[in-house]
């Protein structure tokens, strides 16, 4: 068990990552400049822990894990003496660089500094420190306490030892580390996800189908198959020659927009931002965001538990990375 870990940023992802770290740390500090954000995050963490325990994905009593999480408005206090620090502030490169500059000054040389950035190159963030070799990417998928993978991104100067130790930490916390060897924007998950989102937005903007039908095509057509085999394994099963023939005819027809579509821009300008504003691609009027997210998380917990049980014997599913509570 780790002695001390810390998370910088008490947003949704920060709280979820803090819960994951607390599962294998004697103490985990969550820090933010806003005490109200910290208090709200702790409330969410208690709910997350209970949800995991109810689905047999947390073997300890939730209260015991939550008791190991402490809050602080001082980044220096939270990070001092930590073996591992995860940054989860909002996506602003300059803000992240300032966080890492401060972490570089207040932590031991042996401390691993990890960023949950969803797209900024790790090397640019690491450049703010005097020791870029100890900076690594650790990109989670929302909700981080449920989805078991974490992308471990090697920056240009990240040391082999830091990569090794980071993977060991996540495996010990029952995460599945996905090693990204090239520090490219978006890494793997967001590049694939945004390629799909770009095409889905294009189809909606062109009037090819409505939002509900596009989403159903993915959730009931693509998603169930993807839990059994990924896109590359599926091509092997169907035949790469067939994929090549289809690609020759289809790939040049796909949306190749290099900028967000005007359709998307107009949504933002009209204030149609989705769940938080009450309207986006769907009408969320009168719905409470926390209630909607809780219902989503509940369904995802059930699906994740079942998928992990089914996948754990497959060759690419390390036995030691199966989350607690899923082993027979």
C-alpha positions as CSV (number, residue, x, y, z in Angstrom):
1,X,0.0,0.0,0.0
2,X,1.2,3.5,-0.8
3,X,1.9,5.8,2.1
4,X,0.6,9.0,0.6
5,X,-0.8,10.1,-2.7
6,X,-2.4,13.4,-3.8
7,X,-4.8,14.7,-6.4
8,X,-4.8,18.3,-7.6
9,X,-8.3,19.5,-8.7
10,X,-11.6,18.6,-7.0
11,X,-13.8,18.5,-10.1
12,X,-15.7,15.3,-11.1
13,X,-12.5,13.5,-12.4
14,X,-10.4,14.7,-9.5
15,X,-12.7,13.2,-6.9
16,X,-13.1,10.0,-8.8
17,X,-9.3,9.6,-9.2
18,X,-8.9,10.4,-5.5
19,X,-11.2,7.5,-4.7
20,X,-9.2,5.2,-6.9
21,X,-5.9,6.2,-5.2
22,X,-7.4,5.9,-1.7
23,X,-8.2,2.3,-2.4
24,X,-4.5,1.6,-2.1
25,X,-3.1,4.5,-0.1
26,X,-2.8,5.0,3.7
27,X,-3.8,8.6,3.0
28,X,-4.8,10.5,-0.1
29,X,-5.0,14.3,-0.2
30,X,-7.4,16.1,-2.5
31,X,-6.5,19.7,-3.1
32,X,-8.3,22.7,-4.7
33,X,-8.3,26.4,-4.1
34,X,-12.1,26.3,-3.4
35,X,-13.2,24.7,-0.1
36,X,-16.8,24.4,-1.4
37,X,-15.5,22.4,-4.3
38,X,-13.6,20.1,-1.9
39,X,-16.7,19.6,0.3
40,X,-18.9,18.8,-2.8
41,X,-16.3,16.4,-4.1
42,X,-16.2,14.5,-0.8
43,X,-20.0,14.2,-0.9
44,X,-19.7,12.7,-4.4
45,X,-16.8,10.4,-3.3
46,X,-19.0,8.9,-0.6
47,X,-21.7,8.1,-3.1
48,X,-19.2,6.7,-5.6
49,X,-17.7,4.4,-2.9
50,X,-21.1,3.1,-1.9
51,X,-22.0,2.4,-5.6
52,X,-18.8,0.4,-6.1
53,X,-19.4,-1.5,-2.9
54,X,-23.0,-2.3,-3.8
55,X,-21.7,-3.8,-7.1
56,X,-19.0,-5.8,-5.4
57,X,-16.3,-3.6,-6.9
58,X,-15.0,-2.4,-3.6
59,X,-14.2,-5.0,-1.0
60,X,-13.6,-2.7,1.9
61,X,-16.4,-0.8,3.7
62,X,-16.9,2.5,1.8
63,X,-16.4,4.5,5.0
64,X,-12.9,3.1,5.6
65,X,-11.8,4.2,2.1
66,X,-13.4,7.6,2.4
67,X,-11.7,8.2,5.8
68,X,-8.3,7.9,4.1
69,X,-9.1,10.9,1.9
70,X,-8.2,14.4,3.3
71,X,-8.7,17.8,1.8
72,X,-6.5,20.9,1.7
73,X,-6.7,24.2,-0.1
74,X,-2.9,24.3,-0.1
75,X,-1.3,22.4,-3.0
76,X,2.0,22.4,-1.2
77,X,0.6,20.8,2.0
78,X,-1.3,18.2,0.0
79,X,1.6,17.2,-2.2
80,X,4.4,17.3,0.4
81,X,5.7,13.8,1.1
82,X,3.5,12.1,-1.5
83,X,4.8,9.2,-3.5
84,X,2.5,9.9,-6.4
85,X,0.6,13.0,-7.4
86,X,-2.2,13.1,-10.1
87,X,-3.1,16.5,-11.6
88,X,-6.8,16.8,-12.7
89,X,-7.4,20.6,-13.1
90,X,-9.3,21.9,-16.1
91,X,-7.9,21.8,-19.6
92,X,-5.8,24.9,-19.8
93,X,-2.2,24.3,-20.7
94,X,-0.8,27.3,-18.8
95,X,-2.8,26.4,-15.7
96,X,-1.4,22.9,-15.8
97,X,2.1,24.0,-16.4
98,X,1.8,26.3,-13.3
99,X,0.6,23.4,-11.2
100,X,3.5,21.2,-12.3
101,X,6.0,24.0,-11.7
102,X,4.7,24.2,-8.1
103,X,4.7,20.5,-7.7
104,X,8.2,20.3,-8.9
105,X,9.3,22.7,-6.2
106,X,7.4,21.1,-3.2
107,X,7.8,17.4,-3.8
108,X,10.7,14.9,-3.5
109,X,12.7,14.1,-6.6
110,X,11.4,10.5,-6.5
111,X,7.7,11.6,-6.5
112,X,5.9,10.7,-9.7
113,X,3.9,13.6,-11.2
114,X,1.0,12.5,-13.4
115,X,-1.3,14.5,-15.6
116,X,-4.9,13.5,-16.4
117,X,-4.9,15.8,-19.4
118,X,-7.2,14.5,-22.2
119,X,-5.2,15.9,-25.0
120,X,-2.2,18.2,-24.3
121,X,1.2,16.6,-25.0
122,X,2.8,15.4,-21.7
123,X,6.1,16.8,-22.9
124,X,4.7,20.4,-23.0
125,X,3.4,20.0,-19.4
126,X,6.7,18.4,-18.2
127,X,8.7,21.3,-19.7
128,X,7.5,23.5,-16.8
129,X,9.5,21.3,-14.4
130,X,13.2,20.8,-13.7
131,X,12.8,17.1,-13.8
132,X,10.7,16.2,-16.9
133,X,11.8,12.5,-16.5
134,X,9.4,12.1,-13.6
135,X,6.4,13.5,-15.4
136,X,4.0,11.0,-17.0
137,X,0.4,10.9,-18.4
138,X,-2.4,9.2,-16.5
139,X,-5.5,9.8,-18.5
140,X,-8.7,8.3,-17.1
141,X,-12.1,7.9,-18.7
142,X,-15.2,9.4,-17.2
143,X,-16.4,8.1,-14.7
144,X,-12.8,7.3,-13.5
145,X,-13.9,5.1,-10.6
146,X,-15.9,2.8,-12.8
147,X,-14.1,2.6,-16.2
148,X,-11.0,0.5,-15.4
149,X,-8.5,1.7,-18.1
150,X,-6.0,4.5,-17.7
151,X,-3.8,5.7,-20.5
152,X,-0.2,5.9,-19.3
153,X,1.6,8.3,-21.7
154,X,5.3,8.5,-22.1
155,X,6.6,12.0,-22.6
156,X,9.7,12.7,-24.6
157,X,11.8,12.6,-21.4
158,X,9.8,10.3,-19.1
159,X,12.1,7.7,-17.7
160,X,11.6,3.9,-18.1
161,X,11.6,3.6,-14.3
162,X,8.7,6.1,-14.0
163,X,6.7,4.2,-16.6
164,X,7.4,1.0,-14.8
165,X,6.5,2.4,-11.4
166,X,3.4,4.1,-12.7
167,X,2.1,0.9,-14.3
168,X,2.7,-1.0,-11.1
169,X,0.8,1.6,-9.1
170,X,-2.2,1.4,-11.4
171,X,-2.2,-2.4,-11.5
172,X,-2.0,-2.5,-7.8
173,X,-5.1,-0.3,-7.7
174,X,-6.9,-2.7,-10.1
175,X,-6.7,-0.4,-13.1
176,X,-5.7,-1.6,-16.6
177,X,-2.8,0.6,-17.8
178,X,-2.7,1.3,-21.5
179,X,0.8,2.2,-22.5
180,X,1.1,5.1,-25.0
181,X,4.6,5.2,-26.4
182,X,4.2,8.3,-28.6
183,X,3.2,11.6,-27.0
184,X,0.6,12.6,-29.6
185,X,-2.3,14.9,-29.0
186,X,-5.4,13.0,-27.8
187,X,-3.5,9.8,-27.2
188,X,-5.6,6.7,-28.2
189,X,-9.0,7.0,-26.6
190,X,-9.8,10.6,-27.5
191,X,-8.5,10.3,-31.0
192,X,-10.8,7.4,-31.7
193,X,-13.6,8.9,-29.8
194,X,-13.4,12.2,-31.5
195,X,-13.2,10.6,-35.0
196,X,-16.5,9.0,-34.2
197,X,-18.0,12.1,-32.6
198,X,-17.0,14.1,-35.7
199,X,-18.8,11.7,-38.0
200,X,-21.8,11.5,-35.7
201,X,-22.1,15.3,-35.6
202,X,-21.7,15.5,-39.4
203,X,-24.5,13.0,-39.9
204,X,-26.8,15.0,-37.6
205,X,-25.9,18.3,-39.2
206,X,-26.6,16.9,-42.6
207,X,-30.0,15.6,-41.6
208,X,-29.0,12.0,-42.3
209,X,-30.6,10.8,-39.0
210,X,-31.7,12.2,-35.7
211,X,-29.6,12.3,-32.5
212,X,-31.6,9.4,-30.9
213,X,-31.1,7.1,-33.9
214,X,-27.4,7.9,-34.3
215,X,-26.8,7.2,-30.6
216,X,-28.8,4.0,-30.8
217,X,-26.7,2.8,-33.7
218,X,-23.6,3.2,-31.6
219,X,-25.0,2.0,-28.2
220,X,-26.8,-1.0,-29.6
221,X,-24.9,-1.7,-32.8
222,X,-21.2,-0.9,-32.1
223,X,-20.9,-0.9,-28.3
224,X,-22.0,-4.5,-27.5
225,X,-19.5,-5.8,-30.1
226,X,-16.7,-3.6,-28.8
227,X,-17.0,-5.2,-25.4
228,X,-16.1,-8.5,-26.9
229,X,-13.5,-7.5,-29.4
230,X,-12.0,-4.1,-30.4
231,X,-12.0,-2.6,-33.9
232,X,-8.7,-4.2,-35.0
233,X,-9.5,-7.6,-33.7
234,X,-12.9,-7.4,-35.5
235,X,-11.2,-6.6,-38.8
236,X,-9.0,-9.8,-38.3
237,X,-12.1,-11.8,-37.7
238,X,-14.0,-10.4,-40.7
239,X,-11.0,-10.3,-43.0
240,X,-8.6,-7.4,-43.6
241,X,-9.2,-7.9,-47.4
242,X,-12.9,-7.1,-46.9
243,X,-12.0,-4.1,-44.8
244,X,-9.7,-2.9,-47.5
245,X,-12.4,-3.1,-50.2
246,X,-14.9,-1.2,-48.0
247,X,-12.3,1.4,-47.0
248,X,-11.5,2.1,-50.6
249,X,-15.1,3.1,-51.2
250,X,-16.0,4.6,-47.9
251,X,-13.1,6.4,-46.2
252,X,-13.0,9.2,-48.7
253,X,-16.8,9.8,-48.0
254,X,-16.3,10.3,-44.3
255,X,-16.3,13.8,-42.8
256,X,-12.7,15.1,-43.0
257,X,-13.4,18.5,-41.3
258,X,-10.3,19.9,-39.6
259,X,-12.3,22.4,-37.6
260,X,-15.4,22.0,-35.5
261,X,-18.4,22.1,-37.7
262,X,-20.4,25.4,-37.9
263,X,-23.3,23.4,-36.6
264,X,-21.4,22.7,-33.4
265,X,-20.3,26.3,-33.1
266,X,-23.8,27.6,-33.4
267,X,-24.9,25.2,-30.6
268,X,-22.3,26.8,-28.3
269,X,-23.2,30.3,-29.3
270,X,-26.9,29.7,-28.6
271,X,-26.0,28.4,-25.1
272,X,-27.2,24.8,-25.9
273,X,-24.4,23.2,-24.0
274,X,-26.1,19.9,-23.1
275,X,-27.1,18.7,-19.6
276,X,-25.7,21.6,-17.7
277,X,-27.8,24.2,-19.6
278,X,-30.9,22.1,-20.0
279,X,-30.6,21.6,-23.8
280,X,-28.1,20.3,-26.2
281,X,-28.7,17.6,-28.7
282,X,-31.4,16.5,-26.3
283,X,-33.9,18.4,-24.2
284,X,-32.9,18.0,-20.5
285,X,-35.4,20.6,-19.2
286,X,-36.3,20.0,-15.5
287,X,-33.7,17.2,-15.1
288,X,-31.1,17.3,-12.3
289,X,-27.6,16.7,-13.7
290,X,-26.6,14.6,-10.7
291,X,-29.7,12.4,-11.1
292,X,-28.9,11.8,-14.8
293,X,-25.3,11.0,-14.1
294,X,-26.1,8.7,-11.3
295,X,-28.5,6.7,-13.5
296,X,-25.8,6.5,-16.2
297,X,-23.2,5.4,-13.6
298,X,-25.5,2.7,-12.3
299,X,-26.0,1.2,-15.7
300,X,-22.3,1.5,-16.5
301,X,-21.4,-0.2,-13.2
302,X,-23.5,-3.2,-14.1
303,X,-22.0,-3.4,-17.6
304,X,-18.4,-2.9,-16.5
305,X,-18.7,-5.6,-13.8
306,X,-20.1,-8.1,-16.4
307,X,-17.6,-7.2,-19.1
308,X,-14.6,-7.6,-16.7
309,X,-15.9,-11.0,-15.5
310,X,-16.1,-12.2,-19.1
311,X,-12.8,-10.7,-20.3
312,X,-10.5,-11.6,-17.4
313,X,-9.5,-15.0,-18.8
314,X,-8.7,-13.6,-22.2
315,X,-5.0,-13.3,-23.2
316,X,-4.9,-9.5,-23.2
317,X,-6.6,-9.1,-19.8
318,X,-3.8,-9.2,-17.1
319,X,-5.1,-11.2,-14.1
320,X,-3.6,-8.8,-11.6
321,X,-5.5,-5.9,-13.2
322,X,-9.0,-7.2,-12.7
323,X,-10.7,-4.9,-10.2
324,X,-11.3,-6.1,-6.7
325,X,-14.6,-8.0,-6.3
326,X,-14.7,-9.3,-9.8
327,X,-12.7,-12.5,-9.3
328,X,-14.6,-15.7,-8.8
